[in-house]
Structure formats: C-alpha cells, structure tokens
C-alpha cells in the first residue's frame, strides 16, 4: 500500500481517474474541495448548494417538530392544571373519581380509564370506574404497583380484561402507580397512543395527584419521611 507521505498530486489524480465515482460514494468530500470560479465546475457548486439546501430543510423540519412538541406540552400542562383545580374542589372521593374519569376521557384522549385499588374503599365500593381488589389482585398487578414505574405499551388480552370493562376496544394502555395504593389504568383504541417511548411526565404528575387526593394523610407522611 502506498504510504501517505509518498503521495503526490499526480498519484492522487491518477487514482481519481481510476475511481470516477469517488464523490458519489463520499459526497462529504465535496464540502472540503476548493473550487475555482469557472463554469466548468458549476455542477459541483450546484451540488454543494443542493446539499446545503437539504441540510437546511432538515434543520427547519427538526425545529418545526420541536416547536410542535413544545406547544403540545404547554397545552397538556394547562389542561393538567385545570384538572388539578377541578379535582381538588370535589367534596367526596366518589365525586373526585367521577370528575377524574370524565376529564381523562374528554380532555386527554383516554378511551378507557379505570382505577384499581389494592385495598377496599368504603366510599368507592360499587363505583363503575373503580375495582377494589381487596388483597386479591393478580400477582402481575401487585408487582406493577410495587415497582412504582409507569408502564406504557401493548398488553396481553388477559391483562386488558382485568384492567378494563371494554378490553376488546383497547389497543394500547398506560399503567400509572398510585404510591402503593393501586393503579390508574388508561386505555386507547390506537396502538401508537400509549407506546414505550412516550414521555411520562404528565402521567407521573397525574399519578401523584390521584394518590394524594385518595390518601392525603399517607402522602404527607411520605413527604416527611
């Protein structure tokens, strides 16, 4: 192999003549070339301009995506703030759950929403949106509560049947732990609505809100600890 310090301009030129597709295989080299101001190299200049335009278009697309995400997040946080004010003003646990499930369906595109509690709640017994497992929860559900980590994505038919009354209509779901008390299960008919890479800040804040409202004394104790 020819050593780098033995290369001459003629050697490089000869090599390029033998490999005329060099710039096709390595287009980034075009940006390193010093070109004379001549009509003979107009095609190279045009090629460089085309590459720059493509880069600018990609950057503009990325900025538009970031702006869209920022706008969506701002609107989401505004809705969460309004939801918090509404929920904090409810006078009973039953009214709280009624308002919570209603708003999740109306304002947050949750086709299904259900509250799963590990221990029985006298006031919420019989509520259509609440399942009191009374220490008889499936092992996987108890493990999800203890893991205290939000899970999003597709679930098995068996798990969906446990979580939602209308399980056949749920294609993706989010499981939001409630500080050891249970889970808030959200379902969507769209497979891509709750996916593993989705941002969970809103769901995390929502989980803390629901957990505190259902058991404010315990939440205060956790903060002091």
QUIGIPE-V473139 format. One record per pair of residues at least 6 apart in sequence whose C-alpha atoms are under 7 Angstrom apart, sorted by the first residue. I is the first residue (numbers start at 1). J is the second residue. Records with the same first field share a line. If there is no record, write none. Layout:
I->J ; J
//
This chain:
23->29 ; 30
30->48
31->48
87->96 ; 99 ; 100
90->96
93->123 ; 124 ; 214
94->123 ; 124
101->113
104->110
105->111 ; 112
110->186 ; 187 ; 188
111->187 ; 188 ; 189
112->164 ; 186 ; 187 ; 188
113->185 ; 186 ; 187
114->129 ; 130 ; 163 ; 164 ; 184 ; 185 ; 186
115->129 ; 130 ; 131 ; 183 ; 184 ; 185
116->130 ; 131 ; 132 ; 182 ; 183 ; 184
117->131 ; 132 ; 133 ; 181 ; 182 ; 183
118->132 ; 133 ; 134 ; 135 ; 137 ; 181 ; 182
119->132 ; 133 ; 134 ; 135
120->132 ; 133 ; 134
124->130
145->177 ; 180 ; 182 ; 183
146->180
148->177 ; 179
149->177
150->175 ; 176 ; 177
151->174 ; 175 ; 176
152->173 ; 174 ; 175 ; 194 ; 195 ; 196
153->172 ; 173 ; 174 ; 194 ; 195 ; 196
154->171 ; 172 ; 173
155->172
160->167
161->167
163->185
169->189
170->187 ; 188 ; 189
171->188 ; 189 ; 190 ; 191
172->187 ; 188 ; 189 ; 190 ; 191 ; 192 ; 193 ; 194
173->186 ; 187 ; 188 ; 194
174->185 ; 186 ; 187 ; 194
175->183 ; 184 ; 185 ; 186
176->183 ; 184 ; 185 ; 203 ; 207
177->183 ; 184 ; 207
178->207 ; 208 ; 210 ; 211
179->211
212->219
//
